[in-house]
Amino acid sequence: MAVRSMKGPAEPGYRGPTVCKLIGISYRQLDYWARTGLVTPSVRAADGSGSQRLYGFTDLVELRIIKRLLDAGVSLQRIREAIRYLRREAAGKPLTDITLMSDGERIYACHSGEEVIDVLSHGQAVFGIAVGRVWADTAGDVATMPADNAIEEQPEAEHRIAR
């Protein structure tokens, strides 16, 4: 969960069908989340008919977190709040040390074991999503994907020439 507007060296991008397979969501869900701004593709947005969105690694991590929260019964509205919080907290770096916890209604971000214990002491049954673990799992899955599933983004000038 890095600052999404920063552009460094060309980041590989993943097309929608590849993302859907990796995350375990439908293309319709992915499209809806992109159109409503929940997770927008950071490598390349769709720009007209026939163009494809390209999602970056951080997008994949966010999508996995969203999927896990949905599977736990958290509402999409609450998930949007949690993703906004995580992006603010990122301050340009990955949030691999945060564990997200939820009782299905509320979402908690825990930065230490003491916070987790404090949350659990209220008697609510909760589950946790260790963002670092999601990050590592996503990195492992991406590393084992066939090379043709990752697309290197062309600089804008080359992109126009290629059309």
LUMSEDO-45654 format. One record per residue: residue in three letters; x, y, z of N, C-alpha, C, O, CB in turn. Coordinates in steps of 0.2 Angstrom, whole numbers, plus 5000, padded with zeros to 4 digits. Glycine has a CB too. Example, Ala and Ser with C-alpha at 12.3 -4.5 7.8 and 13.67 -1.06 7.14 Angstrom:
// residues 2
R/r/nxx/nyy/nzz/caxx/cayy/cazz/cxx/cyy/czz/oxx/oyy/ozz/cbxx/cbyy/cbzz
R/ala/5066/4972/5039/5062/4978/5039/5066/4984/5039/5071/4983/5042/5057/4978/5045
R/ser/5064/4989/5035/5068/4995/5036/5064/5000/5039/5067/5006/5040/5070/4997/5029
This chain:
// residues 163
R/r/nxx/nyy/nzz/caxx/cayy/cazz/cxx/cyy/czz/oxx/oyy/ozz/cbxx/cbyy/cbzz
R/met/5004/4994/5000/5000/5000/5000/5004/5006/5000/5005/5010/5005/4995/5000/5006
R/ala/5007/5007/4994/5011/5013/4994/5007/5019/4991/5002/5018/4989/5017/5012/4989
R/val/5010/5025/4991/5007/5030/4988/5006/5029/4981/5011/5027/4977/5011/5037/4989
R/arg/5000/5029/4978/4998/5026/4972/5000/5031/4966/5000/5029/4960/4991/5025/4971
R/ser/5001/5038/4967/5002/5042/4962/5009/5043/4960/5011/5046/4955/4999/5049/4964
R/met/5014/5040/4964/5021/5040/4962/5022/5035/4957/5020/5030/4957/5025/5039/4969
R/lys/5026/5038/4952/5028/5034/4946/5036/5033/4947/5040/5037/4946/5026/5037/4939
R/gly/5038/5026/4947/5045/5025/4947/5047/5021/4941/5044/5023/4936/5047/5020/4953
R/pro/5051/5016/4941/5052/5013/4935/5046/5009/4933/5042/5008/4937/5058/5008/4936
R/ala/5046/5007/4926/5040/5004/4924/5038/4998/4928/5042/4993/4929/5041/5002/4916
R/glu/5032/4998/4931/5029/4993/4935/5025/4988/4930/5022/4990/4926/5025/4995/4940
R/pro/5026/4981/4931/5023/4977/4927/5015/4977/4929/5013/4979/4935/5025/4969/4928
R/gly/5011/4977/4924/5004/4977/4925/5000/4970/4923/5003/4966/4919/5001/4983/4920
R/tyr/4995/4969/4926/4991/4963/4926/4984/4965/4923/4981/4969/4926/4991/4959/4933
R/arg/4982/4961/4918/4975/4963/4915/4970/4960/4919/4971/4956/4924/4975/4959/4908
R/gly/4964/4962/4918/4958/4960/4922/4957/4953/4923/4956/4951/4929/4952/4963/4919
R/pro/4957/4949/4918/4956/4942/4919/4961/4938/4923/4960/4934/4927/4956/4938/4912
R/thr/4967/4941/4922/4973/4938/4926/4972/4940/4934/4972/4936/4938/4980/4940/4924
R/val/4970/4946/4935/4968/4949/4942/4963/4945/4945/4963/4943/4951/4967/4956/4942
R/cys/4957/4944/4941/4952/4940/4944/4953/4933/4946/4951/4931/4951/4946/4940/4938
R/lys/4957/4930/4942/4959/4923/4943/4964/4923/4950/4963/4919/4954/4963/4920/4937
R/leu/4968/4928/4950/4973/4928/4956/4969/4929/4962/4971/4927/4967/4978/4933/4954
R/ile/4965/4934/4962/4961/4936/4968/4955/4932/4970/4953/4931/4976/4959/4944/4967
R/gly/4952/4929/4965/4946/4925/4966/4940/4929/4966/4935/4927/4970/4947/4921/4972
R/ile/4939/4934/4961/4933/4938/4961/4931/4938/4953/4935/4935/4949/4935/4945/4963
R/ser/4925/4940/4952/4922/4940/4945/4925/4946/4942/4927/4951/4945/4915/4940/4945
R/tyr/4925/4946/4935/4927/4952/4931/4922/4958/4933/4924/4964/4933/4927/4951/4924
R/arg/4916/4956/4934/4910/4961/4935/4912/4965/4942/4911/4971/4942/4904/4958/4936
R/gln/4914/4961/4947/4916/4964/4953/4922/4969/4952/4922/4975/4954/4918/4959/4958
R/leu/4927/4967/4948/4933/4971/4947/4931/4977/4943/4934/4982/4945/4938/4967/4943
R/asp/4927/4976/4938/4925/4982/4934/4921/4987/4939/4922/4993/4938/4921/4980/4928
R/tyr/4917/4985/4943/4913/4989/4947/4917/4993/4952/4916/4999/4953/4907/4985/4951
R/trp/4922/4989/4955/4926/4992/4960/4931/4998/4956/4932/5003/4960/4931/4987/4963
R/ala/4933/4996/4950/4937/5001/4947/4932/5007/4945/4934/5013/4946/4940/4998/4940
R/arg/4926/5006/4942/4922/5012/4941/4920/5016/4946/4918/5022/4946/4916/5009/4937
R/thr/4919/5013/4952/4917/5017/4958/4923/5019/4962/4922/5023/4968/4913/5012/4963
R/gly/4929/5018/4960/4935/5021/4963/4937/5017/4969/4942/5020/4973/4934/5028/4965
R/leu/4935/5011/4971/4937/5007/4976/4945/5005/4975/4949/5007/4980/4933/5001/4978
R/val/4946/5002/4970/4953/5001/4968/4953/5002/4960/4950/4999/4956/4955/4993/4969
R/thr/4957/5007/4959/4958/5009/4952/4965/5007/4950/4970/5006/4954/4958/5017/4951
R/pro/4966/5005/4943/4972/5002/4941/4978/5007/4941/4977/5013/4938/4971/4999/4934
R/ser/4983/5006/4944/4988/5011/4945/4993/5011/4939/4997/5016/4938/4992/5009/4952
R/val/4993/5005/4935/4998/5005/4930/4995/5009/4924/4998/5013/4921/5000/4998/4928
R/arg/4989/5007/4922/4986/5010/4916/4978/5009/4917/4975/5004/4918/4988/5007/4909
R/ala/4975/5015/4917/4968/5015/4917/4965/5014/4910/4968/5015/4905/4965/5022/4920
R/ala/4959/5011/4910/4956/5010/4903/4954/5017/4900/4952/5022/4904/4949/5006/4904
R/asp/4956/5018/4894/4955/5025/4891/4951/5024/4884/4954/5025/4879/4961/5029/4890
R/gly/4945/5022/4885/4941/5021/4879/4939/5014/4877/4942/5009/4880/4944/5024/4873
R/ser/4935/5013/4872/4933/5006/4870/4939/5002/4868/4943/5004/4864/4928/5006/4865
R/gly/4940/4996/4870/4945/4991/4868/4951/4992/4872/4956/4987/4871/4946/4992/4861
R/ser/4952/4997/4876/4958/4997/4880/4957/4993/4886/4952/4992/4889/4960/5005/4882
R/gln/4963/4991/4889/4963/4987/4895/4966/4990/4901/4971/4993/4900/4966/4980/4894
R/arg/4963/4989/4907/4966/4992/4913/4972/4987/4915/4971/4981/4913/4961/4992/4919
R/leu/4977/4990/4918/4982/4986/4920/4983/4988/4927/4984/4993/4929/4989/4988/4916
R/tyr/4983/4983/4932/4984/4983/4939/4991/4982/4941/4994/4977/4938/4979/4979/4942
R/gly/4993/4985/4946/5000/4984/4949/5000/4980/4955/4994/4978/4957/5003/4991/4950
R/phe/5006/4979/4958/5006/4974/4963/5002/4977/4969/4999/4973/4972/5014/4973/4965
R/thr/5003/4983/4971/4999/4986/4976/4992/4985/4976/4988/4984/4980/5001/4993/4977
R/asp/4989/4986/4969/4982/4985/4968/4980/4978/4970/4975/4977/4972/4981/4986/4960
R/leu/4985/4973/4968/4983/4966/4969/4982/4965/4977/4978/4961/4979/4988/4961/4966
R/val/4987/4968/4981/4987/4967/4988/4980/4970/4991/4977/4967/4995/4993/4971/4991
R/glu/4978/4976/4988/4972/4979/4991/4966/4975/4989/4961/4974/4993/4971/4986/4987
R/leu/4966/4972/4983/4960/4968/4980/4960/4962/4985/4954/4960/4986/4961/4966/4973
R/arg/4966/4959/4987/4965/4953/4991/4962/4955/4998/4959/4951/5001/4972/4950/4992
R/ile/4964/4960/5000/4962/4963/5007/4954/4964/5006/4950/4961/5011/4965/4969/5009
R/ile/4952/4967/5001/4945/4968/5000/4941/4961/5000/4936/4960/5003/4944/4972/4994
R/lys/4944/4957/4996/4941/4950/4995/4940/4946/5002/4935/4944/5003/4945/4946/4990
R/arg/4945/4947/5006/4945/4943/5012/4940/4947/5017/4937/4943/5021/4952/4943/5016
R/leu/4940/4953/5017/4935/4957/5021/4928/4955/5019/4923/4954/5023/4936/4964/5021
R/leu/4927/4955/5012/4920/4953/5010/4918/4946/5012/4912/4944/5014/4920/4953/5002
R/asp/4923/4941/5011/4922/4934/5013/4920/4934/5021/4917/4929/5023/4928/4930/5012
R/ala/4922/4938/5025/4921/4938/5032/4914/4942/5033/4912/4942/5039/4927/4942/5036
R/gly/4911/4944/5028/4904/4947/5029/4904/4955/5031/4899/4958/5033/4901/4944/5035
R/val/4910/4958/5029/4911/4965/5030/4907/4969/5025/4908/4967/5019/4918/4968/5031
R/ser/4903/4974/5026/4900/4978/5020/4905/4981/5016/4910/4983/5018/4895/4982/5023
R/leu/4903/4982/5010/4908/4986/5005/4909/4993/5008/4914/4996/5007/4904/4986/4998
R/gln/4904/4996/5011/4904/5003/5013/4910/5003/5019/4914/5008/5019/4898/5005/5016
R/arg/4910/4998/5023/4915/4998/5028/4922/4996/5025/4927/4999/5027/4914/4992/5034
R/ile/4922/4992/5020/4928/4991/5017/4931/4997/5013/4937/4998/5014/4927/4985/5011
R/arg/4927/5001/5010/4929/5007/5007/4933/5012/5013/4938/5015/5011/4923/5011/5004
R/glu/4930/5012/5019/4933/5016/5024/4939/5013/5026/4944/5017/5027/4928/5016/5030
R/ala/4940/5007/5026/4946/5003/5028/4952/5005/5023/4957/5006/5025/4945/4996/5029
R/ile/4950/5004/5017/4955/5005/5012/4957/5012/5012/4963/5014/5011/4952/5003/5005
R/arg/4953/5017/5013/4955/5024/5013/4960/5025/5019/4965/5029/5019/4949/5029/5014
R/tyr/4958/5022/5025/4962/5022/5031/4969/5020/5029/4974/5023/5031/4959/5019/5037
R/leu/4969/5014/5026/4976/5011/5025/4980/5015/5020/4986/5015/5021/4975/5004/5022
R/arg/4977/5018/5015/4981/5022/5010/4983/5028/5014/4989/5031/5013/4976/5025/5005
R/arg/4979/5031/5019/4982/5037/5023/4988/5035/5027/4993/5038/5027/4976/5040/5027
R/glu/4987/5029/5030/4992/5026/5034/4999/5025/5031/5004/5025/5034/4990/5020/5038
R/ala/4998/5023/5024/5004/5020/5021/5010/5025/5020/5015/5024/5021/5002/5019/5014
R/ala/5008/5032/5019/5013/5037/5019/5019/5035/5014/5025/5036/5016/5016/5039/5026
R/gly/5017/5032/5009/5022/5030/5004/5026/5024/5005/5031/5022/5001/5027/5036/5004
R/lys/5024/5020/5010/5027/5013/5011/5022/5008/5012/5017/5009/5014/5032/5014/5017
R/pro/5025/5002/5011/5020/4996/5012/5018/4995/5019/5022/4997/5024/5023/4989/5010
R/leu/5012/4993/5020/5009/4992/5027/5010/4985/5030/5005/4982/5032/5002/4994/5028
R/thr/5016/4982/5029/5016/4975/5030/5016/4973/5038/5016/4967/5039/5023/4972/5027
R/asp/5017/4978/5042/5017/4977/5049/5010/4978/5052/5009/4977/5058/5021/4982/5053
R/ile/5005/4979/5048/4998/4980/5051/4994/4974/5050/4994/4970/5045/4994/4986/5047
R/thr/4990/4972/5055/4985/4967/5055/4978/4970/5055/4977/4974/5060/4986/4962/5061
R/leu/4974/4968/5050/4967/4970/5051/4963/4965/5054/4964/4959/5053/4964/4972/5043
R/met/4958/4968/5058/4954/4963/5062/4947/4966/5061/4945/4972/5061/4956/4963/5070
R/ser/4942/4961/5061/4935/4963/5061/4931/4958/5064/4932/4952/5065/4933/4963/5053
R/asp/4925/4960/5067/4920/4956/5070/4914/4955/5065/4909/4953/5067/4918/4959/5076
R/gly/4916/4957/5058/4910/4957/5053/4907/4963/5052/4903/4964/5047/4906/4951/5055
R/glu/4907/4967/5057/4904/4974/5057/4909/4980/5057/4909/4984/5053/4899/4975/5064
R/arg/4914/4980/5062/4919/4985/5062/4925/4982/5060/4927/4976/5061/4919/4988/5069
R/ile/4930/4986/5058/4937/4984/5056/4942/4988/5060/4941/4994/5061/4938/4986/5048
R/tyr/4947/4984/5063/4952/4987/5067/4959/4986/5064/4960/4981/5060/4952/4984/5074
R/ala/4963/4991/5064/4970/4991/5062/4974/4990/5068/4974/4995/5072/4972/4997/5057
R/cys/4978/4985/5068/4982/4984/5074/4989/4984/5072/4992/4981/5067/4981/4977/5078
R/his/4993/4988/5076/5000/4989/5074/5005/4985/5079/5011/4985/5077/5002/4996/5074
R/ser/5002/4982/5084/5006/4978/5089/5002/4973/5092/4996/4973/5092/5009/4983/5094
R/gly/5005/4968/5095/5002/4963/5099/4998/4966/5104/4992/4963/5106/5007/4958/5102
R/glu/5000/4971/5108/4996/4974/5113/4989/4976/5111/4984/4975/5114/5000/4980/5116
R/glu/4989/4979/5105/4983/4982/5102/4978/4976/5100/4972/4976/5101/4984/4986/5096
R/val/4981/4970/5098/4977/4965/5096/4974/4962/5103/4968/4960/5103/4981/4959/5093
R/ile/4978/4961/5108/4975/4959/5114/4970/4964/5117/4964/4961/5119/4981/4958/5119
R/asp/4971/4970/5116/4966/4975/5119/4959/4974/5115/4954/4974/5118/4969/4982/5118
R/val/4960/4973/5108/4954/4973/5104/4950/4966/5106/4944/4966/5107/4955/4972/5097
R/leu/4954/4961/5107/4951/4954/5109/4948/4954/5116/4943/4951/5117/4956/4949/5108
R/ser/4950/4959/5120/4948/4958/5127/4941/4961/5128/4937/4960/5133/4952/4963/5131
R/his/4938/4964/5123/4931/4967/5123/4926/4961/5122/4920/4962/5122/4930/4972/5118
R/gly/4928/4955/5121/4924/4949/5120/4921/4948/5114/4917/4943/5113/4918/4950/5125
R/gln/4922/4952/5109/4920/4951/5102/4924/4946/5098/4930/4946/5099/4919/4957/5098
R/ala/4921/4941/5095/4925/4936/5091/4927/4940/5085/4923/4943/5081/4920/4930/5089
R/val/4933/4940/5083/4936/4944/5078/4941/4939/5073/4943/4934/5076/4940/4950/5080
R/phe/4942/4941/5067/4947/4938/5063/4952/4943/5061/4951/4949/5061/4944/4934/5057
R/gly/4958/4941/5059/4963/4945/5057/4966/4944/5050/4966/4939/5048/4969/4945/5062
R/ile/4968/4950/5047/4971/4949/5041/4978/4953/5042/4978/4959/5042/4967/4953/5035
R/ala/4983/4949/5042/4990/4952/5042/4992/4954/5035/4993/4950/5031/4995/4947/5045
R/val/4992/4961/5034/4993/4964/5028/5000/4961/5025/5001/4960/5019/4993/4972/5028
R/gly/5005/4961/5030/5012/4958/5027/5011/4951/5024/5014/4950/5019/5016/4958/5033
R/arg/5007/4947/5027/5006/4940/5025/5002/4941/5018/5004/4937/5013/5001/4936/5030
R/val/4997/4945/5017/4994/4946/5011/4999/4948/5005/4999/4946/5000/4988/4951/5011
R/trp/5003/4953/5007/5009/4955/5003/5013/4950/5001/5015/4949/4995/5013/4961/5007
R/ala/5016/4946/5006/5020/4940/5004/5017/4935/5000/5020/4932/4995/5023/4937/5010
R/asp/5010/4933/5001/5007/4928/4997/5006/4931/4990/5007/4927/4985/5000/4927/5000
R/thr/5004/4937/4989/5003/4940/4983/5010/4940/4979/5010/4938/4973/5001/4947/4983
R/ala/5015/4942/4982/5022/4942/4979/5024/4935/4976/5026/4934/4971/5027/4944/4984
R/gly/5022/4930/4981/5024/4923/4979/5019/4921/4973/5022/4917/4968/5022/4918/4984
R/asp/5013/4922/4973/5009/4920/4967/5011/4924/4961/5011/4921/4955/5001/4922/4969
R/val/5012/4930/4961/5015/4934/4955/5021/4931/4953/5022/4931/4946/5015/4942/4957
R/ala/5026/4929/4957/5032/4926/4955/5031/4920/4951/5035/4918/4947/5037/4925/4961
R/thr/5026/4916/4953/5025/4909/4949/5020/4910/4943/5019/4905/4940/5022/4905/4954
R/met/5018/4916/4942/5014/4916/4936/5018/4916/4930/5024/4918/4930/5010/4923/4936
R/pro/5015/4914/4924/5019/4914/4918/5020/4921/4916/5016/4926/4917/5015/4910/4912
R/ala/5026/4922/4913/5028/4929/4911/5023/4933/4907/5023/4939/4907/5035/4929/4908
R/asp/5020/4929/4903/5015/4933/4898/5009/4936/4902/5005/4940/4899/5013/4928/4893
R/asn/5008/4934/4908/5003/4938/4912/5004/4944/4914/5000/4948/4916/5001/4933/4918
R/ala/5011/4946/4915/5013/4953/4917/5015/4957/4911/5018/4954/4906/5019/4952/4922
R/ile/5012/4963/4910/5013/4967/4905/5017/4973/4907/5015/4977/4911/5007/4969/4901
R/glu/5023/4974/4904/5027/4980/4905/5023/4986/4902/5022/4986/4896/5034/4980/4903
R/glu/5022/4991/4906/5019/4997/4903/5024/5001/4899/5029/5002/4901/5016/5002/4909
R/gln/5021/5003/4893/5025/5007/4889/5025/5015/4891/5020/5017/4893/5023/5007/4881
R/pro/5030/5019/4890/5030/5026/4891/5024/5028/4887/5023/5026/4881/5036/5030/4890
R/glu/5021/5034/4889/5015/5036/4885/5016/5038/4878/5012/5036/4874/5013/5043/4889
R/ala/5022/5040/4876/5023/5042/4869/5023/5035/4865/5020/5035/4860/5030/5045/4868
R/glu/5027/5030/4868/5027/5024/4864/5020/5021/4864/5018/5017/4859/5032/5019/4868
R/his/5016/5022/4869/5009/5019/4869/5005/5022/4863/5001/5018/4860/5006/5020/4876
R/arg/5005/5028/4862/5002/5031/4857/5004/5029/4850/5000/5028/4845/5002/5039/4857
R/ile/5011/5028/4849/5013/5026/4843/5011/5018/4841/5010/5017/4836/5021/5026/4843
R/ala/5011/5014/4847/5009/5007/4846/5002/5007/4843/5000/5001/4840/5010/5004/4852
R/arg/4997/5011/4844/4990/5011/4842/4990/5011/4835/4985/5010/4832/4986/5016/4845
